[in-house]
Amino acid sequence: MAPIIHWFWRDLRVLDNAALHAAYSRSQTLVPVFIWDDTHLGWPHMGPAVRTFLSGSLAALEKNLQLLGHRLIIRQGNPEVELVRLARECGASAVLTNRDYEPATVAREQRVAEALAADGRRLESFKDLVIWESREVLTGTGNPYTIYTPYARARRARARQAPCPKLGAAKSAMPDGLTSVPLSSLTPTAPAAAAHYPPAGEHAALESLKTFLASGVFRYDVGRDFPAVEGGTSQLSPHFRVGTLGIRTALTRLETARAGGGAQGENGCRIWENELIWRDFYMQVLANFPHVAGSCFRPEYDQIQWSGTKEHFAAWCAGRTGYPIVDAAMRCLNATGFMHNRLRMIVAMFLTKDLMISWQQGERYFFEHLLDGDLAANSGGWQWSAGTGTDAAPYFRIFNPASQGAKFDPEGAFIRRWIPELRDVPADLIQCPGDNPLLLSRTRYPSPIVDHAVQRGKCLAMFKAVRQ
């Protein structure tokens, strides 16, 4: 029986891995490989934070495979070249992999399939990254959903697959002479924020999931909106991004926790499930409407004349806008590679609707700095905030940053953590220090760079001009 290659990409785990399980089941000899593809591991496909976390996750995967008697082959170069070369070296008749849905990776998979076919071999791809793919949950008219609520309702009505079994021990030795590039030679220079990154790898992902489902998920409906609350969110998004945690595993274990949590924790479990459905929703939007990778979901909004300035963008990036909740969020992102989801909405809406700077500029900055930078979620979230996405009429939704700060950081605990200039400011003044010139002079915190009330009117006029 010929060896079979499993090509890892966004599935760096031995548990609940569809293509890996299939490859192991079909052959006595499994050849696991990761191709360090410089084209797809750099901007604009992947930011340095994600790349660093992926490197740590690969090191953990290498050890996990060794414990089971398997050896991870690492090659560097174009997959369509390296996979054909490896298949010839080991005599493999097929390469198995899990599908991705980003336009560039879809095109890459097609090139690999063609190269293997030309060499008398085949590529097989499997559903693994999502519960339902782009054409599996459709409207009554056979079209993809573009609104979340009916999509989520239709999804919940369908039974889902159980997790795949863990990879078994090696059945036979890998062919001799297969070379591998040392991972240490490929490890990128880590960003300064890497000191704050969580542990990488599948074991770390499963432990984090276990901790969250033991208690945090039952309070998720309340804690998820307050950035100062420790354990208010799962912190699992980096693991979903590189595939050290499978979506089937997460949902199956959520159901187990839900059954033991009682009625009191039901709301938290339901809302965390909603967040996982949002993840799949944005992936199916990207798969069905690939133009959202850089352009507005609603093409008419590509005509918006964004009037923001380079100086305002620089102030936003540095956390020097004069709006404390915005600045604290951006300083946290720059220092740790992480930003709370509520804060992502606040800072994205501030950039697009107060500073009137295009969502694409903010999306690029996030993608470069976020530890969980993901094209589908990043584009979807930014377009939701900017008002150019899948919502029916979202352009008039404009957050007041001071009101958002007062609502979700009422005592200013998160603000004080990241803006030391305001550490001693009382809670009743901390959201709007710009209202008090003496306070600004004493703290040396910047004055607001724009007036929210004025900018709100300008933003509405900007959108109405396009809609008319």
NUNU-909555 format. One record per atom (N, C-alpha, C): x, y, z; residue in one letter. Coordinates in steps of 0.05 Angstrom, whole numbers, plus 5000, padded with zeros to 4 digits. Example, Ala and Ser with C-alpha at 12.3 -4.5 7.8 and 13.67 -1.06 7.14 Angstrom:
<rs>
526448865156a524649105156a526449345156a525749555142s527349795143s525850015157s
</rs>
This chain:
<rs>
501749765000m500050005000m501850255000m501350434981a503050674978a502650865002a504851005010p504551205031p502551425022p501451555042i499751785037i500852025053i500952255039i501952505052i499552655064i499952755088h498052945099h499453215099h498153415086w499253685084w497953865105w499353935126f498354115147f498254395137f496254545146w496254835141w494954975165w492354985166r490955115189r489654895207r491154685212d490054455226d492354325243d493754475258l496154385272l495554225297l494253995293r493453835316r493153545307r493253365327v492953075322v490152975329v488653135343l485853065351l483853215333l481753075324d479653195309d480653335284d482153185268n483253285243n482353105220n480453215204a479153045184a480952925164a482653085151a484452975130a486552795142a487652865165l489652705179l488552435186l486152425197h484852175204h484452005179h483552125157a483051975132a485751855122a487852025122a490451925112a491451695128a491251715154y492151495172y490551245168y487951275163s486151045160s486650895134s487651035114r487850915087r490550775081r492650835097s495250735089s496750645114s498550465110q500350375131q502550585137q503050755117t505250955120t504151235116t504251385138l503351665137l505851845136l505752045118v507852235115v506752515121v506952615146p505852885152p507853095143p506853315131v508653525121v507353795126v509153985131f508354265131f510154415112f509054565094i510554715074i510755005084i513155095090w513555375098w513555535073w511255625066d510755775041d511056065046d513256185038d513856465044d511756655033d510656575010t508656754997t506156775015t505256555027h502856555043h503256595073h505856605081l506356645109l507256935115l507057105095g507757385098g505357565091g505757825096w503758015089w503258015059w500758015049p498358085063p496857835074p497957605072h496457365079h496557305109h498757375122m499057315150m500857525164m499957625187g501457825201g503657695218g505657855227p507857745243p507057615269p504857715281a503957595307a502957305302a501257275282v500157005276v502456825267v504256925252r506556765242r508256665265r508656835285t510156745309t508656535325t506056565328f504456375343f504356105327f504156125301l504155885284l506755735288l509055875289s511655745292s511755585318s510755705340g510655565366g508855325365g506655355350s504655135348s505854905331s507454975311l508754765295l510754605312l512254745330a514154615347a512654415365a510354495375a508754325392a507654085376a506754135352l505753915335l507953715329l510353815324e512653635319e513053445342e512853545367k513153375390k510853175394k508453275389n506053095391n506252865371n507152925347l507452705327l509552515335l511752615346q513952445355q513052245376q511352345395l510352175416l508751935405l507551975382l505951765369l507551605349l510151665347g511851515328g511951625300g510851865296h510851985269h512952205268h513752275244r515752485240r514552705222r514652945231l513753175215l515953265196l515353255170i517153355150i516453645146i518553815146i518154105141i519754175116i518454285097r519754375072r519254675069r520954805054q520555095048q520455135018q518455285009g518255344981g515355344972g514855324946n512155314935n510955044939n508555014950p507354754955p507054584929p506354714907e505954564882e508554424873e510854544881v513454414874v514254214896v514054304921e515054134943e513453884947e510753904943l509153664948l509553454926l509853544901v510553354880v513253224885v515153384894r517853274900r517653074922r516253134944l516052954966l514552704959l512452724943a510952484934a512652304918a514452414901r516252244886r518252104904r519252254924e521352144942e520251904958e517751934967c516651724985c514751524970c514151584945g512451404930g509451434937g508651664947a505851714954a504151754929a501751634930s499951664908s498051894912s497851994937a495852204942a496852384964a495952634963v496352834984v493552904995v493252885021l490752965034l491153215050l489153395049t489353645064t486553745071t486453935089n483954065097n483554325083n481154375074r480654615058r480754875074r481755085061d481655355071d479955515051d478955755059y477055895043y477956175035y480356245041e481356505033e482056485003e481456694987p481856684958p484556584950p486656684964a489356604956a489956314961a488856204983t489355924989t487655744972t485355834964v483655674945v485255654919v486355874909a487855864884a490355684887a491655704911r494055534915r493355234914r491055164927e490254884927e489754784899e488554954882q488054884854q490754834839q492755004844r495354964831r496654704840r496354644866v497554394876v496154154864v493454164862a491953944850a492853894821a493154114806e493954084778e496853974776e498654064793a501353964792a501553664799a500053584819l499953304826l498753134804l496553234793a495253084771a497053044747a498653254741a500553234719a502653024724a503052964750d505152764758d503852494764d501252464757g499952204762g499052154790g498652364805r497852344833r495452514838r494252504862r491852664866r492052814893r490453024893l490053184918l487153144927l486753074952e484153054963e483953254986e481753414987s481453605008s478853545024s478853625050f476753555068f475653795082f473253785091k472053995108k472953955136k474154155148d475254135175d475254395190d475554615176l475854875188l473254985198l471054895187v468354995194v466454755198v464154815210i462054615212i460654575186i459854795174w458454785148w459854965128w460254865104e461655015084e459755205069e460955345049s459555575037s456955505023s456655265012r454255194998r452554985012r453154945038e451754735053e449354845068e449355105075v447155225089v446255465071v444055425057l443055625038l440255705045l439455935033t436756035037t434755855021t432155905025g430155755010g430355784980g431655994971t431956034942t434655934932t436155794950g438655674942g441055864941g440756094954n442956284955n444356284982n446856374983p448156395009p446956605027p446956565053y445956755072y447856995073y446757235075t448357475079t447557625105t445657505120i444857625145i445257405166i446457475189y447257285208y444957135221y442957275230t440857145246t439456915232t438456945208p437256715195p439356495189p441856575183y443956375179y444356205205y444456335227a444856195253a442456015259a440056105253r437655945258r437755695240r438455725215a438555495197a440755305205a442955405215r445155235223r444455065247r443155195266r442455045291r440454815285r438954845264a436954645257a438154385245a440754395240r442054165227r443954015246r443953755245a445753595261a448553625250a450553635268r453253675259r454953415264r457253415251q459053185254q460253175282q460852925290a462452895315a465352935309a467052995329p469853025325p471152765314p473252795298c474752565288c476452455311c477052195310p478852075331p481652195330p483052165352k485852255353k487552075335k489552195323l491452045307l492651805323l492751575311g493851345324g496951325321g498151135335a501051095333a501751005305a504251065298a505250995271a505050695266a504050615242k503650335235k506250225223k507750385209s510250305197s512050545195s514650485191a516650705189a516350865164a516951115165m516951285142m519351205124m519151235098p521451165080p523951325088p526251195085d528751325091d529351545072d531051735081g532151935064g530452185059g528152205073l526452445070l527652675087l528552885073t529753105087t527653295098t528453445119s526653635131s528253875139s527154115135v528354365143v528054405173v530154455188p529754505217p527854745222p525954705239l524054925245l525455165256l527655125271s529055345282s530155535261s530755435237s531855605216s529655775203s527155705208l524855845196l523356025215l524056005241t522556155261t522956455257t520756595254p520956885248p521857045273p522757285268t523357465291t520757535305t520557485330a518057525344a517657825350a515157915347p514558195354p515058235384p515358485392a515758545420a513458445437a511058445426a508658355440a508658065447a510557905435a510457615437a510857525466a512057695483a512357625511a509657585525a507557695514h504957685526h503157465513h504257325492y502557135479y502056885497y499756765494p499156525510p500856285499p501056075514p502555835505p501355735479p503055655460a502155545434a501955245436a500555135416g500354845413g497754725422g497254475413e494754345417e494154295447e496054215462h495654165491h494754415505h496054645499a495354895511a492554975503a491754925478a489054985469a486954835484a487454575487l485454405501l485254475530l487554545543e487454625571e485954895574e486355075556s484855335557s481855295553s481155115535l478355045530l477154925555l478554745568k477654605592k477154815614k479054995618t478855205639t476355375634t476055465609f473855645602f471155505606f470955255597l468355115599l467755025628l469755035645a469254965673a467655175688a467955435680s466655645694s466055895677s468055985662g467856235648g465556245629g464956025615v462856025595v460156075607v459756005633f457156045645f456656345652f458756505652r458456795657r459056955631r459356815609y460256945585y458257155575y455657115580d453657315571d454057585584d455257585608v455757835622v458657925619v460457745623g463357825624g464457895597g463357805575r464557835549r464758125540r463158305551d463158585543d464858765560d466158665580f467558835599f470558765598f472158925585p474958855580p476658825606p475858955627a477358935652a476858675667a474758515659v474058275673v475958045664v477457935683e479157715678e477557465672e478157325651g476757075644g473957125632g473457375624g470857435612g470457315584g472657265570t472557145544t474356895544t474056735523s475456475523s478456495517s479256705503q482056735494q482956505475q481056385461l481756155444l482056225415l481556475408s481656545379s484356495366s486656535379p489156465366p489356175359p488256005376h488355715371h486455635348h484155765346f482455715323f483855805297f485356025299r486656135275r488655945263r490355815279v492355645268v491555345269v489255295281g488155025280g489254835302g490254945324t490954775346t488554685362t486254805356l483654715367l481654695344l480254465343g478254415322g475454515331g473954615311i471354725317i469454505326i469654265316r467854045325r468453975354r470953975362t471653925390t470554135408t470854385400a469854605417a466854585421a465354545400l462454535403l461454285418l462854055413t462053815427t462553845457t464853955465r465453985493r463654205505r462954405489l461054605499l458354475507l457454295490e454854155496e455053995522e457353865526t457753715551t457653905575t459054135573a459054325595a456254445599a454854495577r452254605579r450254415594r450554155589a448753965602a449153955632a451654025640g452154015669g452054285682g451454495666g451554765677g448854865688g446754735681g444154815691g443055055677g440655135684a439255355671a440755625675a442155645698q443455905704q445655975684q446955765674g449155815655g448455795626g445855735620e445055685593e445455925575e444956165584n445256405567n448156445559n449956405578g452756435571g453656235550g452755985553c453455775533c452355845506c449855935505r448556005480r449956235466r450756435481i452056665468i454856595459i456356425473w458956335463w458656175438w456556005437e456055865412e455456055389e453956275395n453456475375n456056585363n458056625380e460656735371e462056535352e461856275358l462956075341l461456065314l458856115315i457356125290i458056365274i458556595287w459556835273w462056775257w463856615270r466356535256r465756395230r464056195230d463356055206d461856235186d460156405197f458556585180f460456765163f462456875176y464357045161y466056885141y466656635148m468056465129m466456405104m463856355108q462156295085q461656545068q461556785082v461357035066v463857065049v466257025061l468657045045l468756845022l467956595027a467956395006a466056454984a463756564990n461756614970n462056894956n463357074971f463657344961f466557424965f468457304950p471357344955p472257634952p470557804940h471458084937h471558224964h470458114986v470558245012v473358235023v475158085011a477958085019a479358335008a478558565018g479658825010g477759024999g475358934991s473359124981s470759104997s469059294994c466559295010c464659075000c463258955019f461258755012f459158884994f458359125000r456459274983r458159454965r458359384939p460259534922p459859834921p457359924925e456860214924e458560364945e459160224967y460760364988y463660384981y464560254960d467360294950d467660584940d465460724935q465660994925q465861204948q465761114973i465961304995i468561464993i468361724997q470661894997q471561935027q473261755036w474261775063w476062025065w475562195085s476962455086s478962475109s479462255123g481262265146g484162325138g485762395158t488462485153t490562285163t492962295152k495162125162k495762175191k495562425199e496162495227e494162365246e491562365238h489562235255h489961935256h490761815233f491261525233f493561455251f495661615250a497961565268a497261595297a495461785304a494661815331a492961575340a491261475322w489661235328w491460995333w493360955316c495260725319c496760735345c497560975353a499261005377a497561025403a494961035401g493261075425g493661355436g493461555418r493761835427r491562005415r489061915416t486762055404t485462245423t485862215449g484462375469g481862255477g481262015467y478861865476y479961615491y479761615518p481161415534p480561125527p477961055522i477460775517i478660685490i478760865471v480060805445v483060775449v484160955463d487160955467d488060715484d486560655504a487260415521a487260165504a485160135487a484959905470a487259875451a488060105438m490260095419m492860045433m493360155456r495860105470r495959815479r493759705487c493659415494c494359245470c493159305447l493759155422l496759175416l497859415416n500759445409n502559295428n501759275453a503559155474a503158855475a500758745469t500258465474t499458305450t498658435428g497658285405g494758195408g493458295428f490658215434f488958455438f486358445429m484458645435m481758515440m480458585462h477858495470h475858555447h473858375443n472058415420n470458665422n469458735446r467958985448r469659225441r472159215448l474059435441l474559445411l474659205398r475059205369r472859365355r470359325364m468159475352m468459775358m469259845382i469460135389i471560275373i473960155372v476160285358v475760285328v474460075317a473960065288a471960275280a469860305297m467860505290m468960785294m470660825313f471861085317f473661155293f475160965283l476961025261l475361105236l473260945231t471760985206t469661205207t468361245231k466061425232k466661685247k468761685263d469661935276d471962055261d473961885254l476261995239l475861975209l473861825200m473161795172m475561705155m476861495166i479061365152i478061085144i478860995120s477760755109s478160515127s476160335127w476460095143w478759915134w479559935108q481759775099q484359845113q484760105119q487160175134q487160055162q484960075175g484759955202g485059655201g483859525181e483959235178e486859145175e488359295158r491159225154r492759245180r492259465195y493659495220y493059275240y490559205242f489758975259f491158715250f491058675224f492158425213f495158405219f496558625220e499358625225e500058585255e498158645272h498658645301h497158435317h494958345307l493258155322l494457875322l494557755345l495357475348l493457285334l490957355332d488957185320d488057295292d489757445280g489057575254g488057375234g485557405225d484257215207d482757375186d483257315161l482157475139l479057495141l477757265144a474757275143a473657435167a474557375191a473557505215a474357795215a476857855207n477758135207n476258305188n475958205163s474358355143s471458385152s470258165162g467458185170g467058375193g468758365213g468458535236g468858835229g470858885212w471359165205w469059275188w468059115170q465859215153q463259245169q462859075189w460559115207w460759385221w463059455231s463459705245s463359945226s464559905203a464660135184a461960185171a460159975170g457660015158g457659945128g459659795119t459859715091t459359425086t458559275107g458458985106g455658875101g455158645115t452758495108t450258585122t450358775141d447958875154d446259025134d443659025140a441759145121a442059445118a442259585140a442559875139a444159975163a446759915163p448359965187p449860235188p449660395167y451460625166y450860825188y448360825198f447661025219f448260925247f449360685250r450160585276r452960705282r453060895300i455561045306i455861045337i457860905347f458360895376f459461165385f458561255408n459861475422n462061355440n464561405435p466661265450p466561315480p465861555488a465661615517a463361455530a461161445516s458861285526s459560985528s460960895507q461760615507q463660555530q465460735535g467360705557g465860705584g463960885588a462460895612a460760645617a459860525595k458160295598k459760045603k462060015589f463459755591f466059765607f466860005615d469160035634d468360255654d466160215669p464960425684p466860545706p468560385717e470360485738e473060575726e473360525700g475860605687g478260415693g477660175701a479759985709a481559915685a480259865662f481859795638f483360035628f482160265629i483460505620i485960565637i485660545663r487960595681r490260395676r489560155669r491559945664r493460025641r492260155621w493760205596w494460495592w493360675607i493960955604i494861065632i497461035637p498461115664p497961405670p497761575649e497261855654e494661905669e492761725665l490061755677l489661575701l491761465712r491461275734r490161385759r490561645764d489461765788d486961925784d485961925759v483562075753v481061935764v479262075777p476861945787p475061835765p473461635772a471761495752a469861685738a468861895751d466962065738d468162255718d470862265716l472162435697l473862275676l474262015681i476261875665i475361825637i472761825631q471961775603q472162015585q472062255598c472162505582c474062705594c476562635597p478462835609p478763085592p478063065567g478163305549g476263525558g474263465574d472363665583d473663835605d475963765615n477163905638n480063985630n480464235620p483064325612p485164295634p484464355659l486364335680l487364045684l485463855681l486163575683l488063495661l487563585637l489363525614l492163635619l492263875630s494864005635s496363845656s494963745676r496363595698r497163325689r495563185673t496262915665t497862885640t497963105624r499263105598r498062895579r495562835583y494062665565y493062845542y493062755517p492362925495p489363015495p488863245484s486163335479s484963165457s482263135457p480962985435p481763105408p482462925389i483363025363i480963095345i478563005352v476163085337v473863115358v471763255349d469363275365d467363065355d466662875373h464962655364h462362755352h461062955365a458463045355a458663155327a460763305322v461163425296v461763205275v463463025282q464262805264q461862625257q460162585276r457762415271r456162525248r455662785248g454162915227g455562885200g458162925200k459762905175k459662615164k459762425183c459762145174c457062075161c454862155173l452262105162l451962225134l452962465131a452862605105a454562455085a456862345093m458662205075m457361955065m455961805082f454561565073f452161625056f450661835064k448261905049k448961985021k451262115018a452062204991a452461964972a453561754983v453961514967v451261364962v449661354982r447061204979r445261354960r445461604957q443761754939q444761734910q
</rs>
